[in-house]
Amino acid sequence: MTMTKEEILEKSRNESKGGDYFEGEVIRWASQYSMISGWVFCLLITLLDLIRGKPYNPAAFIVCFGMSFVMFLLKSIKLKKKHEIVTAVLYGVLVVLNICVYIIKGFAA
């Protein structure tokens, strides 16, 4: 059976509705490395501050823990895996604790 040009185009459009698989993999890979680099930068900033004698500043970790919290929360909603839910809760607790430290240090200053 021979397909017409229009049938081939229609079939191709239907196959591409879910998005390009390769593009999705590239986005996943880029997201993973951006998360890792964000953590490395937060640790580097914190270490440099501690070396210079500055006290712990939770602001960078609020951002990192917050990004990880949202990532694991969304994964747990989609995948419904217990370890994803537990990890999301732990990151959420760390966000709240660091926000409390940030607020307390702000009032103490």
N, C-alpha and C positions, 0 to 999 in steps of 0.2 A: 504494500500500500504506500503510495506516494503522498507526502504531506505538502500542502500549499505553503507559501511564504507566510501567509496570515496565521495558519494553524501552528507553524513553528514558532512564530513570535508570541502567540497566545500561550502556548505551552511554556515557553521560556519565562514569560511574565508570571505565570502561575507558580512556577518553581522558585522564582525570586521573591515572592511575597513575604516570606519569613526573614528576608535579609540574606546577605551574602555570608556564608559560613566563614570564609577566610577573614572577612572584615570583623566578624564577631570574635574570632580568635585573636586578632591583632589588638582589638580593644581590651580583651581580657588580659592579654600579656602586658599591655601598656599600663593598665590599671594596677596590676600586681606589682610591677616595678615602681610605679609612682608611689604606691603605699609604702613599699620598702624604703625608697629614698626619703620619703617624708619622715619615717621613723629614724633613719640614720641622721638626718639633719637635726631633728629634735634632740637626739642624744648628743650630737656634736655641740650644739648650742649650750646644752645643759652642762656638759663637761667643761667647756671653755669658761662658762660663768663660774663654776665651782673652782677651777684652777685660778681664776682671777680673784677669788675670795668673795664672790657675790653669793647671797643666799639662794636657796632653791626657789625657782620661779615656775609655778605649775602651768603657766599659760600655754607653753608649747605642747605639753602633754595633754592638756584639755583638748587641743586640736587633734592630736594623734589618736588619743583614746576615743574621741568623738567620731573620727573617720572610721576607725575600726568597729566601733559600736554600730554605726549605721550600716556598714558593709555586712557584718554578721547578722544584724537584725533583718535586713532584706533577704539575705541568704536563708535564714531560718524560716522566714515567711514562705518563701518559694519552695524550699527543699523539705521543710518540716522534719529536720534531723535534730535529735536531742542535743548533740554536742554543739551544733550551731546556736541553738537557743541558750545553752549554758554559757557559751563564749560571749554571746551578745549581752547577757545579763551581767557577766563579770566586767566587760568593758563599760557597760552603763554605770555600774557601781564606781568604777575608777574615775569616770567622768564626773560623777556627783561629788566624790571625795576631793578631787582636785579643784573643782569649782568652790567647794567649801573652804579649802586651804587658801585659794586665791582671794575669796571674800574676806576671810579672817585676817590674812596678811594685809589686805587693803585697809581694813579698819584699824589695824595695829600700827600702821605707819604714820 
